[in-house]
Amino acid sequence: MTIILRIVLAIIGMVIIWLGLNVGLGGIATLGWQGPSDFFTVTDNAAFAVQDNHVRFIGGVWLGVGILFVTGAILLHRLSNVLKALIIMVFIGGLARLSIADPELLLSAKIAPSLIAELIIFPAIGLWIYHATRKASDA
């Protein structure tokens, strides 16, 4: 059953890498891989450049998270604690989405799938990792 877990982790990692590159290389506007990127107008170029650079950093961090998921798919038992920490980070990110306090947006088709993944699916995968790696170490 760990082969399925490894495949799931690799797919998750590849998706996160794709998202990290989209933001890390594209900044606030992104590279447009998730849809149109003409959703704002810059009114202060200097302030935008600073914030855009911060967002590129966050995209790079997300890219690193994706690389760790893919590496964890390969080195599941060795990186199980790292994977569980990443799962917790994604869960916390999902909780941060709730700070917008806009139920209509949170339940929209553009946000709800991500929120469900972050608050339900990722923790379930964390439990799967826990059980898969615990059984192997108990044997």
N, C-alpha and C positions, 0 to 999 in steps of 0.2 A: 504493500500500500504506500510505502514511501516514494515509489517511483511517480505515483500520481501527485503526491505532495510536491515533489521536486519539479514536476512539470508546471504545476500551478504557481510555485514560487518563481520559476523562470519566466513565465508569462507575465506575472505581476511586475517583475523586475524590468522586463523589456518595455512594458507600457509606461512605467515610471521613468525609465531612461528617455523614452520618446517625449514625455511631458517635460522632463527636466531640460532636454535640449531645446524644446520649443520656447521655454521661458528663459533659460540660461543664455541662449544665443539671440533671442528676440526681445528680451526685456519686457517692459509693461505691455507693449504692443504685441508681443510674441511674434513668432514666425508665421502665425496664421494657420497652424496645423489643426487647431480645434475649431476653426471657423473664422469669420471676418475679424480683422484686427483694427478696423477703423471706427472704434467705439468711443473715442475721446478726442479732445482737442487740447493741445498744449498751450497754456497761456503764460507760463513762466519757464523758459527754456533751461535756466540754471537750476531751478528747483526740480524740474522734471529730470534733468540729467542725474542728479543725486539720487532721487527715488528710483529711477530706472536702473541705476547701478546696483542699488540695494536689492531690487527684484531679480536682477541677473544673478546676484550672489545666491539668493534663495533658490533660483532655478538650478544653479550649480550644486547646491546642497541636495536638492531633490534628485538630480542626476546621480550623485554619490549614493543616495539611498537605493536607487534602482540597481546600480552596480553591485551593491551589497546583497540585494535580494537575489540577483542572478548568481553571484558567488556563493550565497547561502544554499541555493538549489544544488550546487555542485558539492559543497562541503557542509552538508546539512548538520551533521552531528557536531562538527567542530564549531560551527557558527550559530548553533541553535539559540544561545543567549543573545547574540547580536540581533538575530531575526526577531526574537521576542521583544527586544527593546525597540526595534523599528516598528513593530506592530503597535506598541504602546504609543509611540510618537505619532503614528498615523491616526490612532484613536483620539489623541489629544487635539490633533489638527481638526478632526471632525467635530469635536466639542467646541473648538474655537469658531467654527461656522455658525453655531447657534447664537453667538454674540450679536449677530445682525438683528435678531428678534423680529424677523419678518417671515411668518409662517407661509405666506403665499409664495415667496421666493424659495424657501427651504423645501417646500413640497412640489415645486415646479419640476418639469421633466428635465430641465437643464442642471438642477442641483441635487434633487432627491436620489438619483442613482449613486452619485458619489458619496452622499451622506450615508446612505444605507451601507455602502461598501465600507466606509470608514468606521461606522459605529457598530455594525453587525458582522459583516463578512470578515473583515480583518481580525477582530477578536476571535472569531470561530477558527480562522486559520492559525492564530496564535495557540489556541487550545490543541489544534491538530499537531502543530509543531511540538508542543509540550508532550503530548501522548506518544507521538512517533519517536521522539528522541529519548524519552524516559524509559520506554519499553526496551529499547536497544541497550541502554546503559544498565538496566536492571538484570538483563540476561547474562 
